[in-house]
Amino acid sequence: MGIPKPLVQTNQAFVVLSVLSGLLIHHSLLLIPLAIGVYTLVTKTNPIIKISRPFLSKKPDQYIQEDKDQQLFNQWIATICVGAALGFFSIDLNVLGYLFGGMVIVAAGVALMGYCIGCTIRYRYMMWKHRRTSTSS
């Protein structure tokens, strides 16, 4: 079962805004997208998507569906990068903190415009894995 695209976009917008707030206002605000990311990865349920679901104007199955496994893969990448940014800020490696936070903002922002960087990474990884297993057989 997929996730309606508007809900995925709502989550992407949340990621952009919350990480941007963490970079521009106070680095401790990065704890919010980090906590939501960890919760999502542990429970396989995204609270932003769950909270947003009642606001859909049509039935969920009437929207373009996004792959749940792909969204979890993207969440892994974002959560690791936000965690790294927070870690770097905590040890005063601010340039690296801004770099990792910026990568999350760029990836989620580009996804809002229609191109999924995480999808490309996952596809290339899956193809590499396939080639590796098919040539060793």
Secondary structure, DSSP 8 states (H G I E B T S, - for coil): --EEHHHHHHHHHHHHHHHHHHHHT-GGGGHHHHHHHHHHHHHS--HHHHHHGGG-SS-GGGS-EE-HHHHHHHHHHHHHHHHHHHHHHHTT-HHHHHHHHHHHHHHHHHHHTT--HHHHHHHHHHHHHHHHHHH--
